[in-house]
Amino acid sequence: MTPDVLLVGAGDLGATVGLRLAALGHGVLALRRDASRVPAPLVGRSVDLTRAAPDLSGVRPSLVVVALTARPRTEEAYRATYVEGMARALDALAEAPDRAVLVSSTAVHASRDLPEVEDETAPPAPADGPGRMLVAAEEAFHERIPHGTVLRLSGLYGGASTRLLDQVREGRIDDPHRWTNRIHRQDAAAAVVHLLTMPAPPERLYLGTDDEPAQLGDVAAFLAERLGAPAPPPADPARGHGKRLSDARLRATGWAPAYPSYREGYARLLPG
């Protein structure tokens, strides 16, 4: 099958998006450092985008997904991957695709004391070098594909990481008042596919998050009860800080999360 989808990055999220698109009948070409780690029926192509441009001669994708991962979390790594690496891939295309989605992060939004709910109209205010590089990547993406869509995802969960569960088990919740935002990995993948395939043209920017921002202490208390772990310090809304994000624009397109809050998402991950 001639590929009509290009995945720029095929880690956990990118591969999940690709598999969903393949299930819809698309042929998917996936760029990854090690093509042997790209799951079938996706077609993998090995390339280190931080060092070289991919050979995309003869490839005319109608859909493009940029879902890169940078390690470590430094300004230099994020510039090399999200800005320069993405540019190499998009510049290798002979023509612009019909639709494209760049997976970015809500890390570009500011944290505040007693935050109000924010949406896509809030200007980015990154607090560090990686955040600034994500903003630069969004700008570079829209320079190359003006009709493309940026999807800023909040904290992903539902994969292999057990970091928060381990912190709850070990009683290491040190900031229960912090507001947190999250989205289940499957809901994130579904959102990308939805933006690529929905009948109406998508807007230039969406926040990908679930329906309910939550203070960390509330999430930890929910998990502790189910894990039989010590109760964490309680959350106090009067001491809340961080960010509270809305998925209303994305929901208005017809997308709806299968896991609308941490309760449904973690209930599926925990025994009992």
C-alpha positions in Angstrom: 0.0 0.0 0.0 1.3 3.4 -0.9 1.6 5.4 2.3 -0.7 8.4 2.5 0.3 9.2 6.2 3.7 10.3 7.4 4.5 9.9 11.1 7.4 12.1 12.2 8.2 10.3 15.4 6.8 6.9 16.2 7.2 6.4 20.0 4.4 5.2 22.2 2.0 8.0 21.2 3.0 8.3 17.6 2.8 4.5 17.1 -0.7 4.4 18.7 -1.9 7.2 16.4 -0.4 5.3 13.4 -2.1 2.0 14.3 -5.4 3.8 14.6 -5.0 5.3 11.2 -3.9 2.0 9.7 -7.1 0.4 11.2 -9.0 3.1 9.2 -7.4 1.8 6.0 -4.5 4.3 5.7 -0.9 3.3 4.7 1.5 4.8 7.3 5.2 5.5 6.9 6.8 6.1 10.3 10.2 7.9 10.9 12.0 6.7 13.9 15.7 6.4 14.9 15.3 2.6 15.0 12.8 1.4 12.4 12.8 -2.1 13.9 10.8 -0.7 16.8 7.9 0.5 14.5 5.0 -1.9 14.9 3.4 -3.6 11.9 1.5 -2.8 9.7 3.2 0.6 9.9 6.2 0.9 7.6 9.3 2.1 9.5 12.2 4.1 8.1 15.3 4.7 10.3 16.5 8.3 10.6 18.0 10.4 13.3 16.3 13.8 12.6 18.7 15.6 15.0 21.5 14.8 12.5 20.0 14.2 9.0 17.1 14.8 6.8 14.9 11.9 5.8 14.7 10.7 2.2 11.1 11.3 1.3 11.4 11.2 -2.4 8.3 9.7 -3.9 6.3 10.2 -0.7 3.2 12.3 -1.1 1.3 12.0 2.2 -2.1 13.7 2.6 -1.8 13.5 6.4 1.2 14.3 8.6 1.6 13.8 12.3 4.6 15.2 14.2 4.9 13.4 17.5 8.5 13.7 18.6 10.2 12.9 21.9 13.3 14.7 23.2 15.7 13.4 25.8 17.0 14.7 28.1 14.7 17.6 29.0 17.1 20.4 28.1 16.8 23.4 25.8 19.5 21.9 23.6 17.8 18.6 23.2 14.4 20.2 22.5 15.9 22.5 19.9 17.6 19.6 18.2 14.5 17.5 18.1 11.4 19.7 18.0 12.7 22.6 16.1 15.6 21.4 13.9 14.5 17.8 13.6 10.9 18.6 12.7 12.1 21.2 10.2 14.3 18.6 8.4 11.4 16.3 8.1 8.8 18.8 6.9 11.3 20.4 4.5 11.9 17.0 2.9 8.3 16.9 1.7 7.7 17.9 -1.9 4.4 19.5 -1.1 2.3 20.4 1.9 -0.2 17.7 3.1 -3.9 18.2 3.2 -3.9 18.1 7.0 -1.1 18.0 9.6 -1.0 17.8 13.4 1.9 18.8 15.6 1.8 17.3 19.1 3.0 20.0 21.5 2.6 20.4 25.2 0.7 22.5 27.7 4.1 23.1 29.3 4.1 26.3 27.3 1.3 27.7 29.5 2.1 29.7 32.6 1.7 28.4 36.2 -0.1 30.8 38.6 -1.3 31.1 42.1 -5.0 30.5 42.4 -5.3 29.9 38.6 -8.4 30.5 36.6 -9.4 28.0 33.9 -7.5 28.8 30.7 -8.2 27.9 27.0 -6.4 28.4 23.7 -6.7 32.2 23.9 -4.2 32.3 26.7 -0.8 33.4 25.3 2.1 31.0 25.8 4.4 31.9 28.6 7.0 29.1 28.9 9.0 29.1 32.1 12.1 27.3 30.8 14.2 26.5 27.8 12.3 23.3 26.7 9.1 25.3 26.8 10.5 28.1 24.7 11.7 25.5 22.1 8.2 24.1 22.0 6.8 27.5 21.2 9.5 27.9 18.5 8.5 24.5 17.1 4.9 25.5 16.9 5.9 28.7 15.0 8.2 26.7 12.6 5.4 24.2 12.0 2.9 26.9 11.0 5.5 28.6 8.8 5.8 25.4 6.8 2.1 24.3 7.0 0.0 27.4 7.7 -3.2 25.3 7.7 -1.8 22.8 10.2 -3.0 22.2 13.7 -1.1 22.3 16.9 -2.4 20.0 19.7 -1.0 20.9 23.1 -1.3 17.8 25.3 -1.4 17.9 29.1 0.3 15.2 31.2 0.0 11.8 29.5 -0.8 8.8 31.5 -2.0 5.2 30.9 1.4 4.0 29.5 4.2 2.1 31.2 5.2 4.7 33.7 4.3 4.1 37.3 5.9 7.3 38.7 2.8 8.8 40.4 1.6 5.4 41.7 5.1 4.8 43.2 5.0 8.3 44.8 1.6 7.5 46.4 2.7 4.1 47.6 5.8 5.6 49.2 4.0 8.6 50.7 6.0 11.1 48.6 3.3 13.6 47.7 5.0 16.9 48.6 2.8 19.4 46.9 -0.8 18.4 47.2 -2.2 21.9 46.4 -0.7 22.0 42.9 -3.3 21.9 40.1 -2.6 19.2 37.5 -4.0 18.5 34.1 -3.8 15.1 32.3 -5.1 13.1 29.4 -5.1 9.3 28.9 -2.8 8.2 26.2 -5.6 6.5 24.2 -7.7 9.7 24.4 -4.7 11.7 23.1 -4.2 9.4 20.2 -8.0 9.5 19.4 -7.8 13.3 19.4 -5.0 13.4 16.9 -6.9 11.0 14.6 -10.1 13.0 15.0 -8.4 16.3 14.0 -6.9 14.6 10.9 -10.2 13.0 9.8 -13.1 15.2 11.0 -15.3 16.6 8.2 -14.8 20.3 9.1 -11.3 21.9 8.8 -9.8 22.0 12.3 -8.5 25.2 13.8 -4.9 26.1 14.3 -4.7 25.3 18.0 -6.3 22.9 20.5 -5.7 21.9 24.1 -5.7 18.2 24.6 -6.7 17.5 28.1 -9.5 15.7 30.0 -12.6 17.4 31.5 -11.3 17.9 35.0 -8.2 19.7 36.2 -7.5 18.3 39.7 -5.3 19.2 42.6 -2.5 16.6 43.1 -3.7 15.9 46.6 -7.1 14.8 45.4 -5.7 12.5 42.7 -3.3 11.0 45.3 -6.1 10.5 47.8 -8.1 8.6 45.1 -5.1 6.4 44.3 -4.0 5.9 47.9 -7.5 4.5 48.8 -7.3 1.9 46.0 -3.7 1.0 46.6 -4.0 0.7 50.4 -1.4 3.3 50.8 -1.1 6.0 53.5 -3.4 9.0 52.9 -1.5 11.9 51.4 -1.8 15.5 52.7 -5.1 17.0 51.7 -5.4 19.5 48.9 -6.5 23.0 49.9 -8.1 25.1 47.1 -7.1 28.3 48.9 -3.5 27.3 48.4 -3.9 26.1 44.8 -1.2 27.0 42.2 -0.3 25.8 38.8 -2.6 25.8 35.8 -6.2 24.7 35.0 -6.9 24.0 31.4 -10.1 23.5 29.4 -10.8 21.0 26.6 -14.0 22.9 25.5 -12.7 23.8 22.0 -11.6 20.2 21.3 -14.9 18.8 22.6 -16.8 21.2 20.4 -15.4 19.4 17.3 -17.1 16.2 18.4 -14.2 14.6 20.2 -15.0 13.3 23.7 -12.6 11.6 26.1 -13.2 8.0 27.0 -11.6 8.8 30.3 -13.1 12.2 31.3 -11.2 12.4 34.6 -8.4 10.7 36.5 -11.0 8.6 38.2 -12.1 6.7 35.1 -8.6 6.5 33.8 -6.9 5.2 36.8 -9.8 2.9 37.7 -8.9 1.0 34.5 -5.2 0.8 35.4 -5.6 -0.4 39.0 -6.6 -3.8 40.2 -10.1 -3.9 41.7 
